[in-house]
Amino acid sequence: MLSSFGKQIKSVKYTGLASLLLFVLSITGCSIKQPRQVAIASAHPLATQAGFEILQQGGNVYDAAVAVSAALAVVEPSGSGLGGGGFWLLHRESDDLDIMIDGREKAPLAAHKDMFLNAQGEPNKQLSLNGMLAAGIPGMPAGMVHLSEKYGNLPLATSLQPAIRYAEQGFPIGTRHQKLLSFRKNILEQHSETADIFLANGQLPAKNSSLKQADLAQTLKQLAEKGQAGFYQGSVAHKLVNAVQQEGGLWTLEDLLKYQIVERQPVSGSYQGIKITSASLPSSGGIVLIEALNILENTDLEAVDDITRKHLIVEAMRRAYHDRALYLGDTDFIDVPVERLINKHYAQGLSSTIRTDKTLPKEYLTGHTQEEQGGRNTTHFSIIDNEGNRVAATLSINFPFGAGLVASGTGVLLNNEMDDFASAKNSANGYGLVGGDANAIAPEKRMLSSMTPTFVQDNERIAVLGTPGGSRIISMVLLATLDFAAGNSPESWVKVKRFHHQYIPNHILYEKQGLSTEEIISLQSLGHHLKQTYNYGNMQAVQLNKSTNTLSAASDHRGEGLAKIQQINE
């Protein structure tokens, strides 16, 4: 045993060594590496856990994004899946790279602009929403493969393991899953393969009952083993095409073989010194978001009363959504005046048409557009590490459970994203959004989307956010961005009371308790029409505070997701 004097000598010795080490580090410019931390917010706890499982195996945030994407395809089949598509917005801190992986679905080669019209030339909404004509060529599997191979550290097979396990072993379903099953039950029960997986003897399964998807697990294994060829070629591709064609769809093996993701530059802008980076076409999200913020930058939202503030935000939404319907579509097929639409001088002109004492009648806005929509049961997740590497991903199969049909032997639930095209000029889609020639159906064209994965950044904070919600996605991200600008945290952004205007239909849509009785009366006095709807959205948000090197995260209380921050052992 050491004597007291001996212990003092040993303590002085260790203290001296520590001081010497710190001195050497200071003069050599070296630093002690901070522990690696990551924040993940997703729409399902098992998906969030899948991301952390892969991070603990040495994965980076992009590997985690693959794991979360695949897990959501299994545990939240109402919102996304291998039969759908999406957009992954990435930032890599080492070279300051911002890029968007476009995994949006495409129209089949045999698609044509009149495919959803009846003999009178009117859109048949049932054809574009339910059944195999409604299904675009999926981009989700190709997007995950590309994300893993180009940006990840781990093999794709490793990142897909949590999803494969969930599909094989099953997981307990929740209230949200039940509710969305109920909404689409009459469609799902028409197809035996779909009903056998998601219903219990033709009825809604009990809460917490286990959902197993053996065929989907096998399809994921094919993807893990063979990469893109495991889905777009071989036995899985043949099963997909056979299922679609048997139900009257247009897919061919050539459609699948030709599908490729596209890397696109995100759109960027600013609002009161805050940098905005968001989804580019074929998503309308970033353009409409930045245009609305540019319009609002010409007003002082902090200097006006709350009613006037909401009125100004609504008027900005109306003008930005009007331009969405008039101009936006797939830039691989049409020319879109993107730079003009996100130009601040253009926004000044639009802002000059806004009055604080009344709303402008919709007929006074230039151009002729009518009602359109967009998939409401999408999903979103956000990831960031304490170095600033980050992913915002919004994924979709459009309506809950997509087209309502699982391709036999694959477990793959197919999308109904063809409804996001404008079936006829000025016709509305399933979400009330209108479109024109810019978003008309054409072979291999990507349909216009409202998905808005977004980065918001000031001198101290970096935010990663997004949400499902169809045409209302953009307005939700707009309100959250304004809340960020007010200095609030992710927990506040996801709780913001929501209201929305998309130009047509010509009313303010607001969630239950989203507006007070006084606010409703006051907005009506300004000429607005209002309509209450259910509580919508499921925002997932994370943030890095650069000055304190701390992370924060929040998952929307309207959903059943999980936001978590965790130290990664390396």
Secondary structure as the mmCIF struct_conf table of DSSP 4:
data_model
#
loop_
_struct_conf.conf_type_id
_struct_conf.id
_struct_conf.beg_label_comp_id
_struct_conf.beg_label_asym_id
_struct_conf.beg_label_seq_id
_struct_conf.end_label_comp_id
_struct_conf.end_label_asym_id
_struct_conf.end_label_seq_id
HELX_RH_AL_P HELX_RH_AL_P1 SER A 4 THR A 28
TURN_TY1_P TURN_TY1_P1 GLY A 29 GLY A 29
HELX_LH_PP_P HELX_LH_PP_P1 ILE A 32 PRO A 35
STRN STRN1 ARG A 36 SER A 42
BEND BEND1 ALA A 43 HIS A 44
HELX_RH_AL_P HELX_RH_AL_P2 PRO A 45 LEU A 55
TURN_TY1_P TURN_TY1_P2 GLN A 56 GLY A 58
HELX_RH_AL_P HELX_RH_AL_P3 VAL A 61 VAL A 75
TURN_TY1_P TURN_TY1_P3 PRO A 77 GLY A 79
TURN_TY1_P TURN_TY1_P4 LEU A 82 GLY A 83
BEND BEND2 GLY A 84 GLY A 84
STRN STRN2 GLY A 85 ARG A 92
TURN_TY1_P TURN_TY1_P5 GLU A 93 ASP A 96
STRN STRN3 LEU A 97 GLY A 103
STRN STRN4 LYS A 106 LYS A 106
TURN_TY1_P TURN_TY1_P6 LEU A 109 ALA A 110
TURN_TY1_P TURN_TY1_P7 LYS A 113 PHE A 116
STRN STRN5 LEU A 117 LEU A 117
TURN_TY1_P TURN_TY1_P8 ALA A 119 GLN A 120
BEND BEND3 GLY A 121 GLY A 121
STRN STRN6 PRO A 123 PRO A 123
HELX_RH_AL_P HELX_RH_AL_P4 LYS A 125 LEU A 129
BEND BEND4 ASN A 130 GLY A 131
HELX_RH_3T_P HELX_RH_3T_P1 MET A 132 ALA A 134
HELX_LH_PP_P HELX_LH_PP_P2 ALA A 135 GLY A 136
STRN STRN7 ILE A 137 ILE A 137
HELX_LH_PP_P HELX_LH_PP_P3 PRO A 138 PRO A 138
HELX_RH_AL_P HELX_RH_AL_P5 MET A 140 TYR A 151
BEND BEND5 ASN A 153 LEU A 154
HELX_RH_AL_P HELX_RH_AL_P6 LEU A 156 SER A 159
TURN_TY1_P TURN_TY1_P9 LEU A 160 LEU A 160
HELX_RH_AL_P HELX_RH_AL_P7 GLN A 161 GLN A 169
STRN STRN8 PHE A 171 PRO A 172
HELX_RH_AL_P HELX_RH_AL_P8 THR A 175 LEU A 188
TURN_TY1_P TURN_TY1_P10 GLU A 189 GLN A 190
BEND BEND6 HIS A 191 HIS A 191
HELX_RH_AL_P HELX_RH_AL_P9 SER A 192 PHE A 198
BEND BEND7 LEU A 199 LEU A 199
STRN STRN9 ALA A 200 ALA A 200
TURN_TY1_P TURN_TY1_P11 ASN A 201 GLY A 202
STRN STRN10 GLN A 203 GLN A 203
HELX_LH_PP_P HELX_LH_PP_P4 LEU A 204 ALA A 206
TURN_TY1_P TURN_TY1_P12 LYS A 207 ASN A 208
STRN STRN11 SER A 210 LEU A 211
HELX_RH_AL_P HELX_RH_AL_P10 ALA A 214 LYS A 226
TURN_TY1_P TURN_TY1_P13 GLY A 227 GLN A 228
HELX_RH_AL_P HELX_RH_AL_P11 ALA A 229 TYR A 232
BEND BEND8 GLN A 233 GLN A 233
HELX_RH_AL_P HELX_RH_AL_P12 GLY A 234 GLN A 246
TURN_TY1_P TURN_TY1_P14 GLU A 247 GLY A 248
HELX_RH_AL_P HELX_RH_AL_P13 LEU A 253 LYS A 258
STRN STRN12 VAL A 262 ARG A 264
HELX_LH_PP_P HELX_LH_PP_P5 GLN A 265 PRO A 266
STRN STRN13 VAL A 267 TYR A 271
TURN_TY1_P TURN_TY1_P15 GLN A 272 GLY A 273
STRN STRN14 ILE A 274 SER A 278
HELX_LH_PP_P HELX_LH_PP_P6 ALA A 279 SER A 280
TURN_TY1_P TURN_TY1_P16 LEU A 281 PRO A 282
STRN STRN15 SER A 283 SER A 283
HELX_RH_AL_P HELX_RH_AL_P14 GLY A 285 LEU A 296
TURN_TY1_P TURN_TY1_P17 GLU A 297 ASN A 298
BEND BEND9 THR A 299 THR A 299
TURN_TY1_P TURN_TY1_P18 LEU A 301 ALA A 303
BEND BEND10 VAL A 304 VAL A 304
HELX_RH_AL_P HELX_RH_AL_P15 ASP A 306 TYR A 327
BEND BEND11 GLY A 329 GLY A 329
TURN_TY1_P TURN_TY1_P19 THR A 331 PHE A 333
BEND BEND12 ILE A 334 ILE A 334
HELX_RH_AL_P HELX_RH_AL_P16 VAL A 338 LEU A 341
TURN_TY1_P TURN_TY1_P20 ILE A 342 ILE A 342
HELX_RH_AL_P HELX_RH_AL_P17 LYS A 344 SER A 351
TURN_TY1_P TURN_TY1_P21 SER A 352 THR A 353
BEND BEND13 THR A 356 LYS A 358
HELX_LH_PP_P HELX_LH_PP_P7 THR A 359 PRO A 361
HELX_RH_3T_P HELX_RH_3T_P2 LYS A 362 TYR A 364
BEND BEND14 LEU A 365 GLY A 367
STRN STRN16 GLU A 372 GLU A 372
BEND BEND15 ARG A 376 ARG A 376
STRN STRN17 THR A 379 ASP A 385
TURN_TY1_P TURN_TY1_P22 ASN A 386 GLU A 387
BEND BEND16 GLY A 388 GLY A 388
STRN STRN18 ARG A 390 SER A 396
BEND BEND17 ASN A 398 PHE A 399
TURN_TY1_P TURN_TY1_P23 PRO A 400 ALA A 403
BEND BEND18 GLY A 404 GLY A 404
STRN STRN19 VAL A 406 ALA A 407
TURN_TY1_P TURN_TY1_P24 SER A 408 GLY A 411
STRN STRN20 VAL A 412 LEU A 413
HELX_LH_PP_P HELX_LH_PP_P8 LEU A 414 ASN A 415
HELX_RH_3T_P HELX_RH_3T_P3 GLU A 417 ASP A 420
BEND BEND19 PHE A 421 PHE A 421
STRN STRN21 ALA A 422 ALA A 422
BEND BEND20 SER A 423 ALA A 424
TURN_TY1_P TURN_TY1_P25 LYS A 425 ASN A 426
STRN STRN22 ALA A 428 ALA A 428
TURN_TY1_P TURN_TY1_P26 GLY A 430 TYR A 431
BEND BEND21 GLY A 432 GLY A 432
STRN STRN23 LEU A 433 VAL A 434
HELX_RH_3T_P HELX_RH_3T_P4 ASP A 437 ASN A 439
STRN STRN24 ALA A 440 ALA A 440
TURN_TY1_P TURN_TY1_P27 PRO A 443 GLU A 444
HELX_LH_PP_P HELX_LH_PP_P9 LYS A 445 LYS A 445
STRN STRN25 ARG A 446 ARG A 446
HELX_LH_PP_P HELX_LH_PP_P10 MET A 447 LEU A 448
STRN STRN26 SER A 449 SER A 449
STRN STRN27 THR A 454 GLN A 457
BEND BEND22 ASN A 459 GLU A 460
STRN STRN28 ARG A 461 GLY A 466
HELX_RH_3T_P HELX_RH_3T_P5 GLY A 470 ARG A 472
HELX_RH_AL_P HELX_RH_AL_P18 ILE A 473 ALA A 485
TURN_TY1_P TURN_TY1_P28 ALA A 486 GLY A 487
HELX_RH_AL_P HELX_RH_AL_P19 PRO A 490 TRP A 493
TURN_TY1_P TURN_TY1_P29 VAL A 494 LYS A 495
STRN STRN29 PHE A 499 HIS A 500
BEND BEND23 TYR A 503 PRO A 505
BEND BEND24 HIS A 507 HIS A 507
STRN STRN30 ILE A 508 GLU A 511
TURN_TY1_P TURN_TY1_P30 LYS A 512 GLN A 513
BEND BEND25 GLY A 514 LEU A 515
HELX_RH_AL_P HELX_RH_AL_P20 THR A 517 SER A 525
TURN_TY1_P TURN_TY1_P31 LEU A 526 GLY A 527
STRN STRN31 LEU A 530 THR A 533
STRN STRN32 GLN A 540 ASN A 545
TURN_TY1_P TURN_TY1_P32 LYS A 546 ASN A 549
STRN STRN33 THR A 550 SER A 555
TURN_TY1_P TURN_TY1_P33 HIS A 557 ARG A 558
BEND BEND26 GLY A 559 GLY A 559
STRN STRN34 LEU A 562 ILE A 568
HELX_LH_PP_P HELX_LH_PP_P11 ASN A 569 ASN A 569
#
